[in-house]
Amino acid sequence: MIKTERGIMSSLLVVVAVTCVLVSRAECHTSTTPTPLNSCKAFSTCDSCTQNPKCLWCMTNDTCTDYPVSYILPPPAVCKLSQARWGVCWVNFEALIIAMAVLGGTIIISIAVCCCCCCCCKKRQSGPDRDEERFARKREEIRPRADERKVERKVRHDDIRKKYGLVPDSDHPYSKFENE
């Protein structure tokens, strides 16, 4: 149980580390020049535009626009998803959404598997004790009946031996042939 939890925890740490690397690479391109708060149109390059999280760069017409915050995804009227850049210039918005969805799904599935493993391990630890008690009770119930049947079989076999003269009461082993 401890080994599986450590394995799950180490895989979660790897996922977190990869996420941190991706996020830190996106933040490495920050500039020292202050950016105006309200004017995304002032940016003329993709690198300068994507540094501001409120701005969206469109590759079709090479313009920087305000990110449409009323929508989760920018509508096609602003820019097609395959041509939109946000955060970094080398990943289009469509690929960014897919990558984040896969990463989020992996994290959620990992957490769900971890919870299921923990719950199942607790059930398995308490389960065999109850099963062993139940089997012990059944064995104790069956044992007297088995002993009774064993005694009955012995009595029946002894009766058959007496009937055919095979009782080991005699002095020598060939006493059963004396009747002939």
C-alpha positions as CSV (number, residue, x, y, z in Angstrom):
1,M,0.0,0.0,0.0
2,I,2.8,2.4,0.9
3,K,4.6,1.6,-2.4
4,T,1.5,2.4,-4.5
5,E,0.9,5.7,-2.7
6,R,4.6,6.6,-3.2
7,G,4.3,5.7,-6.9
8,I,1.2,7.8,-7.3
9,M,2.7,10.7,-5.4
10,S,5.9,10.6,-7.5
11,S,3.9,10.6,-10.8
12,L,1.9,13.6,-9.5
13,L,5.1,15.4,-8.7
14,V,6.4,14.7,-12.2
15,V,3.1,16.2,-13.7
16,V,3.5,19.2,-11.4
17,A,7.1,19.6,-12.4
18,V,6.3,19.5,-16.1
19,T,3.5,22.0,-15.6
20,C,5.9,24.4,-13.7
21,V,8.5,24.1,-16.5
22,L,5.9,24.9,-19.2
23,V,4.6,27.9,-17.2
24,S,8.0,29.1,-16.3
25,R,9.1,29.0,-20.0
26,A,6.1,31.1,-20.8
27,E,7.0,33.6,-18.1
28,C,10.7,33.8,-19.1
29,H,10.0,36.2,-22.0
30,T,8.9,39.1,-19.8
31,S,10.3,42.4,-20.6
32,T,11.4,45.3,-18.4
33,T,9.4,47.9,-20.3
34,P,6.1,48.7,-18.7
35,T,3.1,47.8,-20.8
36,P,0.1,50.1,-21.0
37,L,-2.9,48.7,-19.2
38,N,-5.6,49.4,-21.8
39,S,-3.8,49.4,-25.1
40,C,-3.1,45.9,-26.6
41,K,-3.2,47.5,-30.1
42,A,0.1,49.3,-29.2
43,F,2.0,46.0,-29.5
44,S,3.4,45.2,-32.9
45,T,5.0,41.8,-32.4
46,C,3.7,38.5,-31.1
47,D,6.3,38.3,-28.3
48,S,5.4,41.7,-26.9
49,C,1.7,41.0,-27.3
50,T,1.6,37.6,-25.6
51,Q,3.5,38.9,-22.6
52,N,0.4,40.7,-21.4
53,P,-2.2,38.1,-20.4
54,K,-5.0,40.5,-21.4
55,C,-3.9,40.5,-25.0
56,L,-4.4,38.0,-27.9
57,W,-2.2,37.9,-31.0
58,C,-3.9,36.9,-34.3
59,M,-1.5,35.5,-36.9
60,T,-3.9,36.0,-39.9
61,N,-3.7,39.8,-39.8
62,D,-0.7,40.2,-37.4
63,T,-2.6,42.3,-34.8
64,C,-2.8,42.4,-31.1
65,T,-6.3,42.7,-29.6
66,D,-7.9,42.7,-26.2
67,Y,-8.7,39.2,-25.1
68,P,-12.5,38.9,-25.2
69,V,-13.1,38.2,-21.5
70,S,-16.9,37.7,-22.0
71,Y,-16.1,34.5,-23.8
72,I,-14.1,31.6,-22.5
73,L,-12.7,31.0,-26.0
74,P,-12.2,33.8,-28.4
75,P,-15.0,33.8,-31.1
76,P,-14.1,33.3,-34.7
77,A,-15.0,36.9,-35.4
78,V,-11.9,38.0,-33.4
79,C,-9.5,35.3,-34.6
80,K,-9.6,31.6,-35.6
81,L,-8.4,29.3,-32.8
82,S,-5.7,27.8,-35.0
83,Q,-4.3,31.3,-35.7
84,A,-4.7,32.8,-32.2
85,R,-1.7,33.0,-29.8
86,W,-2.0,33.6,-26.1
87,G,0.8,33.3,-23.5
88,V,3.5,32.1,-26.0
89,C,3.9,32.6,-29.7
90,W,5.1,29.1,-30.6
91,V,1.8,27.4,-29.5
92,N,-1.5,28.2,-31.1
93,F,-4.6,28.6,-28.9
94,E,-6.1,25.4,-30.2
95,A,-3.1,23.3,-29.2
96,L,-2.8,25.1,-25.9
97,I,-6.4,24.2,-25.1
98,I,-5.9,20.6,-26.0
99,A,-2.7,20.3,-24.0
100,M,-4.3,21.9,-20.9
101,A,-7.3,19.7,-21.2
102,V,-5.1,16.6,-21.4
103,L,-3.0,17.7,-18.5
104,G,-6.1,18.6,-16.4
105,G,-7.7,15.3,-17.3
106,T,-4.5,13.4,-16.4
107,I,-4.4,15.2,-13.0
108,I,-8.1,14.5,-12.3
109,I,-7.8,10.8,-13.3
110,S,-4.6,10.5,-11.1
111,I,-6.4,11.9,-8.1
112,A,-9.4,9.7,-8.7
113,V,-7.2,6.6,-9.0
114,C,-5.3,7.5,-5.9
115,C,-8.6,7.9,-4.0
116,C,-9.9,4.6,-5.3
117,C,-6.7,2.8,-4.4
118,C,-6.7,4.2,-0.9
119,C,-10.4,3.3,-0.4
120,C,-9.9,-0.2,-1.8
121,C,-6.8,-0.8,0.3
122,K,-8.7,0.1,3.5
123,K,-11.6,-2.3,2.5
124,R,-9.2,-5.1,1.7
125,Q,-7.5,-4.8,5.1
126,S,-10.7,-5.0,7.0
127,G,-12.3,-7.6,4.6
128,P,-10.2,-10.7,5.2
129,D,-10.8,-10.5,9.0
130,R,-14.6,-10.7,8.5
131,D,-14.2,-13.5,5.9
132,E,-11.9,-15.5,8.1
133,E,-14.4,-15.3,11.0
134,R,-17.2,-16.4,8.8
135,F,-15.2,-19.3,7.4
136,A,-14.2,-20.3,11.0
137,R,-17.8,-20.3,12.1
138,K,-18.8,-22.5,9.1
139,R,-16.0,-24.9,9.8
140,E,-17.2,-25.2,13.4
141,E,-20.7,-25.9,12.2
142,I,-19.6,-28.5,9.7
143,R,-17.2,-30.3,12.0
144,P,-19.7,-32.1,14.3
145,R,-21.8,-33.3,11.3
146,A,-18.6,-34.6,9.7
147,D,-17.6,-36.4,12.9
148,E,-21.1,-38.0,13.1
149,R,-20.8,-39.2,9.5
150,K,-17.4,-40.6,10.2
151,V,-18.6,-42.6,13.2
152,E,-21.6,-43.9,11.2
153,R,-19.3,-45.0,8.4
154,K,-17.0,-46.8,10.8
155,V,-20.0,-48.6,12.4
156,R,-21.3,-49.7,8.9
157,H,-17.8,-50.9,7.9
158,D,-17.4,-52.9,11.1
159,D,-20.8,-54.5,10.6
160,I,-19.8,-55.5,7.1
161,R,-16.5,-56.9,8.4
162,K,-18.4,-59.0,11.0
163,K,-20.8,-60.3,8.5
164,Y,-18.0,-61.6,6.3
165,G,-15.7,-62.7,9.1
166,L,-13.1,-60.0,8.6
167,V,-13.1,-58.9,12.2
168,P,-9.5,-58.5,13.4
169,D,-10.5,-60.2,16.8
170,S,-9.0,-63.6,16.0
171,D,-5.5,-64.8,17.0
172,H,-4.0,-65.2,13.5
173,P,-4.5,-63.4,10.3
174,Y,-5.9,-66.4,8.4
175,S,-8.9,-67.0,10.7
176,K,-11.3,-65.8,8.0
177,F,-10.5,-68.9,5.9
178,E,-11.3,-71.5,8.7
179,N,-15.0,-71.7,7.8
180,E,-14.3,-73.4,4.6
